[in-house]
Amino acid sequence: MLTVGQLKEVLGTTEVQPQPVPTKENKKYVYGIRGIAGLFNCSIPTANRIKASGKIDGAITQIGRKIIVDADLAIDLASRKTGGRR
C-alpha cells in the first residue's frame, strides 16, 4: 500500500497541468430570405437570386422551409471572384 505522496514520487509527477480548452468562435447566423437580404443589404427578390445562384451554398443549411446561413462564410463566399468576362 502506497500513500499519495509515495505514488507521486513513483510516477514522477507532482502536479498535473490542466489543458486549455479551445474556445469556439462565436458564429453569427442569419435566418431565412429576410436574413440574407439584411446581410447583403438588398431586396428580398435579390436575396432569392443570390440563394438560387449557388454562390453561397456552402454557408446555407436548409431543413424543410427553415434556412440558416453562416453570415461570415456567406460574405466570404460571395466576395470570391468566379469567372467573369474576358
Gaussian input, Z-matrix of N, CA and C with variables (Angstrom, degrees):
# hf/3-21g

backbone

0 1
 N
 C     1     B1
 C     2     B2     1     A1
 N     3     B3     2     A2     1     D1
 C     4     B4     3     A3     2     D2
 C     5     B5     4     A4     3     D3
 N     6     B6     5     A5     4     D4
 C     7     B7     6     A6     5     D5
 C     8     B8     7     A7     6     D6
 N     9     B9     8     A8     7     D7
 C    10    B10     9     A9     8     D8
 C    11    B11    10    A10     9     D9
 N    12    B12    11    A11    10    D10
 C    13    B13    12    A12    11    D11
 C    14    B14    13    A13    12    D12
 N    15    B15    14    A14    13    D13
 C    16    B16    15    A15    14    D14
 C    17    B17    16    A16    15    D15
 N    18    B18    17    A17    16    D16
 C    19    B19    18    A18    17    D17
 C    20    B20    19    A19    18    D18
 N    21    B21    20    A20    19    D19
 C    22    B22    21    A21    20    D20
 C    23    B23    22    A22    21    D21
 N    24    B24    23    A23    22    D22
 C    25    B25    24    A24    23    D23
 C    26    B26    25    A25    24    D24
 N    27    B27    26    A26    25    D25
 C    28    B28    27    A27    26    D26
 C    29    B29    28    A28    27    D27
 N    30    B30    29    A29    28    D28
 C    31    B31    30    A30    29    D29
 C    32    B32    31    A31    30    D30
 N    33    B33    32    A32    31    D31
 C    34    B34    33    A33    32    D32
 C    35    B35    34    A34    33    D33
 N    36    B36    35    A35    34    D34
 C    37    B37    36    A36    35    D35
 C    38    B38    37    A37    36    D36
 N    39    B39    38    A38    37    D37
 C    40    B40    39    A39    38    D38
 C    41    B41    40    A40    39    D39
 N    42    B42    41    A41    40    D40
 C    43    B43    42    A42    41    D41
 C    44    B44    43    A43    42    D42
 N    45    B45    44    A44    43    D43
 C    46    B46    45    A45    44    D44
 C    47    B47    46    A46    45    D45
 N    48    B48    47    A47    46    D46
 C    49    B49    48    A48    47    D47
 C    50    B50    49    A49    48    D48
 N    51    B51    50    A50    49    D49
 C    52    B52    51    A51    50    D50
 C    53    B53    52    A52    51    D51
 N    54    B54    53    A53    52    D52
 C    55    B55    54    A54    53    D53
 C    56    B56    55    A55    54    D54
 N    57    B57    56    A56    55    D55
 C    58    B58    57    A57    56    D56
 C    59    B59    58    A58    57    D57
 N    60    B60    59    A59    58    D58
 C    61    B61    60    A60    59    D59
 C    62    B62    61    A61    60    D60
 N    63    B63    62    A62    61    D61
 C    64    B64    63    A63    62    D62
 C    65    B65    64    A64    63    D63
 N    66    B66    65    A65    64    D64
 C    67    B67    66    A66    65    D65
 C    68    B68    67    A67    66    D66
 N    69    B69    68    A68    67    D67
 C    70    B70    69    A69    68    D68
 C    71    B71    70    A70    69    D69
 N    72    B72    71    A71    70    D70
 C    73    B73    72    A72    71    D71
 C    74    B74    73    A73    72    D72
 N    75    B75    74    A74    73    D73
 C    76    B76    75    A75    74    D74
 C    77    B77    76    A76    75    D75
 N    78    B78    77    A77    76    D76
 C    79    B79    78    A78    77    D77
 C    80    B80    79    A79    78    D78
 N    81    B81    80    A80    79    D79
 C    82    B82    81    A81    80    D80
 C    83    B83    82    A82    81    D81
 N    84    B84    83    A83    82    D82
 C    85    B85    84    A84    83    D83
 C    86    B86    85    A85    84    D84
 N    87    B87    86    A86    85    D85
 C    88    B88    87    A87    86    D86
 C    89    B89    88    A88    87    D87
 N    90    B90    89    A89    88    D88
 C    91    B91    90    A90    89    D89
 C    92    B92    91    A91    90    D90
 N    93    B93    92    A92    91    D91
 C    94    B94    93    A93    92    D92
 C    95    B95    94    A94    93    D93
 N    96    B96    95    A95    94    D94
 C    97    B97    96    A96    95    D95
 C    98    B98    97    A97    96    D96
 N    99    B99    98    A98    97    D97
 C   100   B100    99    A99    98    D98
 C   101   B101   100   A100    99    D99
 N   102   B102   101   A101   100   D100
 C   103   B103   102   A102   101   D101
 C   104   B104   103   A103   102   D102
 N   105   B105   104   A104   103   D103
 C   106   B106   105   A105   104   D104
 C   107   B107   106   A106   105   D105
 N   108   B108   107   A107   106   D106
 C   109   B109   108   A108   107   D107
 C   110   B110   109   A109   108   D108
 N   111   B111   110   A110   109   D109
 C   112   B112   111   A111   110   D110
 C   113   B113   112   A112   111   D111
 N   114   B114   113   A113   112   D112
 C   115   B115   114   A114   113   D113
 C   116   B116   115   A115   114   D114
 N   117   B117   116   A116   115   D115
 C   118   B118   117   A117   116   D116
 C   119   B119   118   A118   117   D117
 N   120   B120   119   A119   118   D118
 C   121   B121   120   A120   119   D119
 C   122   B122   121   A121   120   D120
 N   123   B123   122   A122   121   D121
 C   124   B124   123   A123   122   D122
 C   125   B125   124   A124   123   D123
 N   126   B126   125   A125   124   D124
 C   127   B127   126   A126   125   D125
 C   128   B128   127   A127   126   D126
 N   129   B129   128   A128   127   D127
 C   130   B130   129   A129   128   D128
 C   131   B131   130   A130   129   D129
 N   132   B132   131   A131   130   D130
 C   133   B133   132   A132   131   D131
 C   134   B134   133   A133   132   D132
 N   135   B135   134   A134   133   D133
 C   136   B136   135   A135   134   D134
 C   137   B137   136   A136   135   D135
 N   138   B138   137   A137   136   D136
 C   139   B139   138   A138   137   D137
 C   140   B140   139   A139   138   D138
 N   141   B141   140   A140   139   D139
 C   142   B142   141   A141   140   D140
 C   143   B143   142   A142   141   D141
 N   144   B144   143   A143   142   D142
 C   145   B145   144   A144   143   D143
 C   146   B146   145   A145   144   D144
 N   147   B147   146   A146   145   D145
 C   148   B148   147   A147   146   D146
 C   149   B149   148   A148   147   D147
 N   150   B150   149   A149   148   D148
 C   151   B151   150   A150   149   D149
 C   152   B152   151   A151   150   D150
 N   153   B153   152   A152   151   D151
 C   154   B154   153   A153   152   D152
 C   155   B155   154   A154   153   D153
 N   156   B156   155   A155   154   D154
 C   157   B157   156   A156   155   D155
 C   158   B158   157   A157   156   D156
 N   159   B159   158   A158   157   D157
 C   160   B160   159   A159   158   D158
 C   161   B161   160   A160   159   D159
 N   162   B162   161   A161   160   D160
 C   163   B163   162   A162   161   D161
 C   164   B164   163   A163   162   D162
 N   165   B165   164   A164   163   D163
 C   166   B166   165   A165   164   D164
 C   167   B167   166   A166   165   D165
 N   168   B168   167   A167   166   D166
 C   169   B169   168   A168   167   D167
 C   170   B170   169   A169   168   D168
 N   171   B171   170   A170   169   D169
 C   172   B172   171   A171   170   D170
 C   173   B173   172   A172   171   D171
 N   174   B174   173   A173   172   D172
 C   175   B175   174   A174   173   D173
 C   176   B176   175   A175   174   D174
 N   177   B177   176   A176   175   D175
 C   178   B178   177   A177   176   D176
 C   179   B179   178   A178   177   D177
 N   180   B180   179   A179   178   D178
 C   181   B181   180   A180   179   D179
 C   182   B182   181   A181   180   D180
 N   183   B183   182   A182   181   D181
 C   184   B184   183   A183   182   D182
 C   185   B185   184   A184   183   D183
 N   186   B186   185   A185   184   D184
 C   187   B187   186   A186   185   D185
 C   188   B188   187   A187   186   D186
 N   189   B189   188   A188   187   D187
 C   190   B190   189   A189   188   D188
 C   191   B191   190   A190   189   D189
 N   192   B192   191   A191   190   D190
 C   193   B193   192   A192   191   D191
 C   194   B194   193   A193   192   D192
 N   195   B195   194   A194   193   D193
 C   196   B196   195   A195   194   D194
 C   197   B197   196   A196   195   D195
 N   198   B198   197   A197   196   D196
 C   199   B199   198   A198   197   D197
 C   200   B200   199   A199   198   D198
 N   201   B201   200   A200   199   D199
 C   202   B202   201   A201   200   D200
 C   203   B203   202   A202   201   D201
 N   204   B204   203   A203   202   D202
 C   205   B205   204   A204   203   D203
 C   206   B206   205   A205   204   D204
 N   207   B207   206   A206   205   D205
 C   208   B208   207   A207   206   D206
 C   209   B209   208   A208   207   D207
 N   210   B210   209   A209   208   D208
 C   211   B211   210   A210   209   D209
 C   212   B212   211   A211   210   D210
 N   213   B213   212   A212   211   D211
 C   214   B214   213   A213   212   D212
 C   215   B215   214   A214   213   D213
 N   216   B216   215   A215   214   D214
 C   217   B217   216   A216   215   D215
 C   218   B218   217   A217   216   D216
 N   219   B219   218   A218   217   D217
 C   220   B220   219   A219   218   D218
 C   221   B221   220   A220   219   D219
 N   222   B222   221   A221   220   D220
 C   223   B223   222   A222   221   D221
 C   224   B224   223   A223   222   D222
 N   225   B225   224   A224   223   D223
 C   226   B226   225   A225   224   D224
 C   227   B227   226   A226   225   D225
 N   228   B228   227   A227   226   D226
 C   229   B229   228   A228   227   D227
 C   230   B230   229   A229   228   D228
 N   231   B231   230   A230   229   D229
 C   232   B232   231   A231   230   D230
 C   233   B233   232   A232   231   D231
 N   234   B234   233   A233   232   D232
 C   235   B235   234   A234   233   D233
 C   236   B236   235   A235   234   D234
 N   237   B237   236   A236   235   D235
 C   238   B238   237   A237   236   D236
 C   239   B239   238   A238   237   D237
 N   240   B240   239   A239   238   D238
 C   241   B241   240   A240   239   D239
 C   242   B242   241   A241   240   D240
 N   243   B243   242   A242   241   D241
 C   244   B244   243   A243   242   D242
 C   245   B245   244   A244   243   D243
 N   246   B246   245   A245   244   D244
 C   247   B247   246   A246   245   D245
 C   248   B248   247   A247   246   D246
 N   249   B249   248   A248   247   D247
 C   250   B250   249   A249   248   D248
 C   251   B251   250   A250   249   D249
 N   252   B252   251   A251   250   D250
 C   253   B253   252   A252   251   D251
 C   254   B254   253   A253   252   D252
 N   255   B255   254   A254   253   D253
 C   256   B256   255   A255   254   D254
 C   257   B257   256   A256   255   D255

   B1=1.4514
   B2=1.5196
   B3=1.3157
   B4=1.4595
   B5=1.5246
   B6=1.3197
   B7=1.4618
   B8=1.5236
   B9=1.2787
   B10=1.4620
   B11=1.5251
   B12=1.3148
   B13=1.4592
   B14=1.5218
   B15=1.3379
   B16=1.4648
   B17=1.5300
   B18=1.3167
   B19=1.4561
   B20=1.5284
   B21=1.3351
   B22=1.4596
   B23=1.5194
   B24=1.3100
   B25=1.4603
   B26=1.5260
   B27=1.3199
   B28=1.4618
   B29=1.5295
   B30=1.3126
   B31=1.4520
   B32=1.5296
   B33=1.3044
   B34=1.4577
   B35=1.5161
   B36=1.2978
   B37=1.4569
   B38=1.5133
   B39=1.3045
   B40=1.4501
   B41=1.5177
   B42=1.3487
   B43=1.4544
   B44=1.5231
   B45=1.2890
   B46=1.4569
   B47=1.5164
   B48=1.3379
   B49=1.4647
   B50=1.5240
   B51=1.3142
   B52=1.4645
   B53=1.5370
   B54=1.3241
   B55=1.4585
   B56=1.5234
   B57=1.3371
   B58=1.4652
   B59=1.5268
   B60=1.3012
   B61=1.4560
   B62=1.5205
   B63=1.3436
   B64=1.4671
   B65=1.5177
   B66=1.3195
   B67=1.4519
   B68=1.5159
   B69=1.2933
   B70=1.4595
   B71=1.5244
   B72=1.3285
   B73=1.4475
   B74=1.5184
   B75=1.3087
   B76=1.4586
   B77=1.5187
   B78=1.3125
   B79=1.4478
   B80=1.5165
   B81=1.3110
   B82=1.4474
   B83=1.5208
   B84=1.3023
   B85=1.4529
   B86=1.5191
   B87=1.3298
   B88=1.4560
   B89=1.5182
   B90=1.3154
   B91=1.4547
   B92=1.5188
   B93=1.3185
   B94=1.4465
   B95=1.5239
   B96=1.3166
   B97=1.4577
   B98=1.5240
   B99=1.3179
   B100=1.4749
   B101=1.5171
   B102=1.3235
   B103=1.4598
   B104=1.5199
   B105=1.3362
   B106=1.4663
   B107=1.5264
   B108=1.3375
   B109=1.4580
   B110=1.5267
   B111=1.3096
   B112=1.4653
   B113=1.5177
   B114=1.3180
   B115=1.4628
   B116=1.5227
   B117=1.3388
   B118=1.4588
   B119=1.5273
   B120=1.3275
   B121=1.4617
   B122=1.5315
   B123=1.3240
   B124=1.4618
   B125=1.5204
   B126=1.3303
   B127=1.4598
   B128=1.5298
   B129=1.3131
   B130=1.4600
   B131=1.5354
   B132=1.3435
   B133=1.4697
   B134=1.5343
   B135=1.3224
   B136=1.4640
   B137=1.5237
   B138=1.3297
   B139=1.4665
   B140=1.5242
   B141=1.3348
   B142=1.4604
   B143=1.5219
   B144=1.3394
   B145=1.4675
   B146=1.5172
   B147=1.3299
   B148=1.4664
   B149=1.5192
   B150=1.3279
   B151=1.4653
   B152=1.5255
   B153=1.3377
   B154=1.4603
   B155=1.5284
   B156=1.3335
   B157=1.4678
   B158=1.5238
   B159=1.3268
   B160=1.4569
   B161=1.5083
   B162=1.3246
   B163=1.4665
   B164=1.5258
   B165=1.3141
   B166=1.4663
   B167=1.5208
   B168=1.3321
   B169=1.4686
   B170=1.5237
   B171=1.3208
   B172=1.4605
   B173=1.5099
   B174=1.3271
   B175=1.4580
   B176=1.5245
   B177=1.3252
   B178=1.4668
   B179=1.5237
   B180=1.3131
   B181=1.4585
   B182=1.5178
   B183=1.3154
   B184=1.4479
   B185=1.5167
   B186=1.3143
   B187=1.4537
   B188=1.5164
   B189=1.3131
   B190=1.4605
   B191=1.5156
   B192=1.3099
   B193=1.4612
   B194=1.5181
   B195=1.3173
   B196=1.4642
   B197=1.5218
   B198=1.3296
   B199=1.4604
   B200=1.5177
   B201=1.3379
   B202=1.4575
   B203=1.5171
   B204=1.3406
   B205=1.4560
   B206=1.5210
   B207=1.3520
   B208=1.4610
   B209=1.5222
   B210=1.3314
   B211=1.4602
   B212=1.5239
   B213=1.3233
   B214=1.4646
   B215=1.5274
   B216=1.3140
   B217=1.4555
   B218=1.5250
   B219=1.3279
   B220=1.4632
   B221=1.5218
   B222=1.3195
   B223=1.4665
   B224=1.5172
   B225=1.3282
   B226=1.4624
   B227=1.5261
   B228=1.3270
   B229=1.4687
   B230=1.5276
   B231=1.3180
   B232=1.4678
   B233=1.5216
   B234=1.3251
   B235=1.4702
   B236=1.5251
   B237=1.3339
   B238=1.4589
   B239=1.5243
   B240=1.3095
   B241=1.4584
   B242=1.5277
   B243=1.3239
   B244=1.4651
   B245=1.5112
   B246=1.3096
   B247=1.4564
   B248=1.5055
   B249=1.2947
   B250=1.4558
   B251=1.5110
   B252=1.2968
   B253=1.4740
   B254=1.5051
   B255=1.3218
   B256=1.4545
   B257=1.4949
   A1=108.57
   A2=114.50
   A3=121.55
   A4=109.52
   A5=114.29
   A6=118.89
   A7=107.39
   A8=116.68
   A9=121.33
   A10=109.91
   A11=117.27
   A12=121.05
   A13=111.66
   A14=116.93
   A15=120.11
   A16=110.93
   A17=117.65
   A18=121.04
   A19=111.02
   A20=116.99
   A21=121.08
   A22=110.96
   A23=116.40
   A24=120.38
   A25=110.43
   A26=117.03
   A27=121.34
   A28=110.13
   A29=116.08
   A30=119.88
   A31=112.00
   A32=118.31
   A33=122.01
   A34=114.04
   A35=117.97
   A36=120.22
   A37=108.46
   A38=114.93
   A39=118.68
   A40=112.11
   A41=115.54
   A42=118.11
   A43=109.04
   A44=116.18
   A45=121.41
   A46=108.55
   A47=116.42
   A48=121.34
   A49=109.37
   A50=118.27
   A51=119.36
   A52=110.49
   A53=115.33
   A54=120.58
   A55=108.84
   A56=117.50
   A57=118.11
   A58=110.38
   A59=115.03
   A60=120.87
   A61=107.92
   A62=117.83
   A63=118.37
   A64=109.98
   A65=115.90
   A66=120.30
   A67=109.90
   A68=115.16
   A69=120.33
   A70=107.93
   A71=114.65
   A72=118.38
   A73=108.44
   A74=114.79
   A75=118.11
   A76=107.99
   A77=116.08
   A78=120.74
   A79=108.92
   A80=113.99
   A81=119.95
   A82=107.54
   A83=116.12
   A84=121.56
   A85=109.48
   A86=115.58
   A87=121.10
   A88=106.86
   A89=115.76
   A90=120.83
   A91=110.65
   A92=116.22
   A93=122.34
   A94=113.87
   A95=114.09
   A96=121.17
   A97=110.13
   A98=116.65
   A99=119.52
   A100=110.99
   A101=116.98
   A102=120.23
   A103=111.46
   A104=116.83
   A105=120.72
   A106=109.43
   A107=117.00
   A108=120.96
   A109=110.90
   A110=116.97
   A111=120.16
   A112=112.27
   A113=116.00
   A114=120.62
   A115=111.57
   A116=115.99
   A117=120.60
   A118=112.60
   A119=116.64
   A120=122.35
   A121=110.70
   A122=115.26
   A123=121.02
   A124=108.70
   A125=115.84
   A126=120.58
   A127=110.21
   A128=115.61
   A129=120.23
   A130=111.60
   A131=120.15
   A132=118.16
   A133=112.82
   A134=117.37
   A135=120.29
   A136=110.17
   A137=117.79
   A138=121.18
   A139=110.33
   A140=117.06
   A141=120.52
   A142=110.87
   A143=116.79
   A144=120.00
   A145=111.19
   A146=117.89
   A147=121.28
   A148=109.79
   A149=116.54
   A150=120.25
   A151=111.41
   A152=116.37
   A153=120.71
   A154=112.53
   A155=117.16
   A156=120.12
   A157=111.96
   A158=117.42
   A159=120.77
   A160=113.89
   A161=117.84
   A162=120.35
   A163=112.23
   A164=117.04
   A165=119.95
   A166=112.13
   A167=117.29
   A168=120.61
   A169=113.15
   A170=117.49
   A171=120.22
   A172=113.15
   A173=117.11
   A174=121.35
   A175=112.24
   A176=117.00
   A177=120.77
   A178=111.04
   A179=115.28
   A180=122.26
   A181=105.95
   A182=116.69
   A183=119.98
   A184=109.57
   A185=115.42
   A186=122.57
   A187=106.53
   A188=115.10
   A189=119.04
   A190=109.58
   A191=116.68
   A192=120.92
   A193=112.45
   A194=117.04
   A195=120.16
   A196=109.75
   A197=116.52
   A198=122.83
   A199=107.82
   A200=116.08
   A201=121.81
   A202=107.04
   A203=116.76
   A204=121.91
   A205=109.30
   A206=116.45
   A207=122.26
   A208=106.51
   A209=117.14
   A210=122.24
   A211=112.41
   A212=118.28
   A213=120.94
   A214=111.22
   A215=116.86
   A216=120.64
   A217=110.97
   A218=117.50
   A219=121.00
   A220=111.00
   A221=116.82
   A222=120.05
   A223=110.49
   A224=116.73
   A225=120.64
   A226=111.03
   A227=116.97
   A228=120.67
   A229=111.48
   A230=116.94
   A231=120.51
   A232=111.67
   A233=117.06
   A234=119.69
   A235=112.61
   A236=117.64
   A237=120.35
   A238=110.00
   A239=114.28
   A240=119.64
   A241=108.83
   A242=116.43
   A243=121.04
   A244=108.08
   A245=116.02
   A246=120.37
   A247=112.10
   A248=116.42
   A249=121.59
   A250=111.01
   A251=115.84
   A252=120.88
   A253=111.75
   A254=114.49
   A255=119.86
   A256=110.27
   D1=129.20
   D2=179.38
   D3=-108.49
   D4=149.66
   D5=172.38
   D6=-85.60
   D7=171.09
   D8=-179.43
   D9=-62.97
   D10=-41.71
   D11=179.64
   D12=-63.67
   D13=-41.22
   D14=178.69
   D15=-67.35
   D16=-36.92
   D17=178.09
   D18=-64.64
   D19=-39.40
   D20=176.90
   D21=-63.04
   D22=-40.40
   D23=179.23
   D24=-65.33
   D25=-40.52
   D26=-179.47
   D27=-65.63
   D28=-43.51
   D29=-179.04
   D30=-75.29
   D31=-22.77
   D32=177.17
   D33=83.04
   D34=6.99
   D35=177.30
   D36=-117.79
   D37=138.45
   D38=179.77
   D39=-102.59
   D40=-29.07
   D41=-178.50
   D42=-152.12
   D43=138.25
   D44=178.85
   D45=-94.45
   D46=127.10
   D47=178.50
   D48=-85.86
   D49=128.23
   D50=178.65
   D51=-70.23
   D52=141.51
   D53=178.62
   D54=-80.22
   D55=137.09
   D56=177.66
   D57=-67.86
   D58=138.43
   D59=-178.75
   D60=-85.33
   D61=123.83
   D62=178.12
   D63=-66.83
   D64=134.06
   D65=-179.26
   D66=-91.98
   D67=141.51
   D68=177.00
   D69=-80.12
   D70=144.14
   D71=175.99
   D72=-70.21
   D73=143.13
   D74=176.50
   D75=-76.61
   D76=105.94
   D77=-179.11
   D78=-85.66
   D79=144.38
   D80=178.12
   D81=-102.78
   D82=129.11
   D83=179.46
   D84=-117.17
   D85=146.27
   D86=169.87
   D87=-120.87
   D88=155.46
   D89=-171.94
   D90=-123.86
   D91=130.14
   D92=173.12
   D93=80.31
   D94=178.66
   D95=178.94
   D96=-66.22
   D97=-36.39
   D98=177.01
   D99=-62.51
   D100=-36.70
   D101=177.73
   D102=-65.48
   D103=-40.69
   D104=177.08
   D105=-64.82
   D106=-41.78
   D107=178.95
   D108=-62.39
   D109=-40.64
   D110=178.14
   D111=-69.54
   D112=-35.87
   D113=-179.13
   D114=-65.35
   D115=-44.28
   D116=-178.33
   D117=-95.30
   D118=3.26
   D119=179.02
   D120=53.20
   D121=55.10
   D122=-178.82
   D123=-136.70
   D124=178.00
   D125=179.49
   D126=-78.68
   D127=167.16
   D128=-179.73
   D129=-66.24
   D130=-41.50
   D131=175.83
   D132=-61.48
   D133=-36.28
   D134=177.27
   D135=-68.27
   D136=-38.16
   D137=176.62
   D138=-62.45
   D139=-37.59
   D140=175.77
   D141=-63.03
   D142=-40.42
   D143=179.04
   D144=-67.31
   D145=-38.46
   D146=178.43
   D147=-62.88
   D148=-44.86
   D149=179.47
   D150=-65.02
   D151=-42.83
   D152=-177.91
   D153=-70.98
   D154=-23.48
   D155=-178.14
   D156=-67.92
   D157=-25.52
   D158=179.34
   D159=89.55
   D160=0.21
   D161=-178.84
   D162=-64.40
   D163=-35.76
   D164=-175.29
   D165=-109.58
   D166=22.85
   D167=-178.52
   D168=-58.95
   D169=-30.92
   D170=179.84
   D171=-67.49
   D172=-20.83
   D173=-178.19
   D174=-98.10
   D175=-7.43
   D176=-174.34
   D177=-100.90
   D178=133.26
   D179=169.06
   D180=-119.88
   D181=122.43
   D182=-179.58
   D183=-124.64
   D184=125.54
   D185=177.11
   D186=-123.40
   D187=105.27
   D188=-175.63
   D189=65.98
   D190=-121.57
   D191=179.53
   D192=-94.33
   D193=-9.93
   D194=-177.87
   D195=-81.45
   D196=127.82
   D197=179.29
   D198=-116.06
   D199=125.56
   D200=177.45
   D201=-121.94
   D202=127.82
   D203=-175.82
   D204=-123.42
   D205=127.50
   D206=172.01
   D207=-75.49
   D208=109.88
   D209=-170.36
   D210=-62.18
   D211=-47.32
   D212=-177.12
   D213=-63.88
   D214=-42.79
   D215=-179.93
   D216=-67.95
   D217=-36.85
   D218=179.43
   D219=-64.56
   D220=-42.20
   D221=178.26
   D222=-65.76
   D223=-39.81
   D224=178.47
   D225=-64.06
   D226=-45.11
   D227=-179.70
   D228=-66.43
   D229=-38.49
   D230=-179.22
   D231=-68.99
   D232=-28.51
   D233=-176.77
   D234=-82.86
   D235=-12.23
   D236=179.37
   D237=-70.69
   D238=137.80
   D239=179.08
   D240=-86.38
   D241=127.35
   D242=177.91
   D243=-129.09
   D244=114.26
   D245=176.17
   D246=67.46
   D247=-138.40
   D248=179.09
   D249=118.31
   D250=-171.57
   D251=179.83
   D252=-77.52
   D253=158.20
   D254=175.20
   D255=-114.23

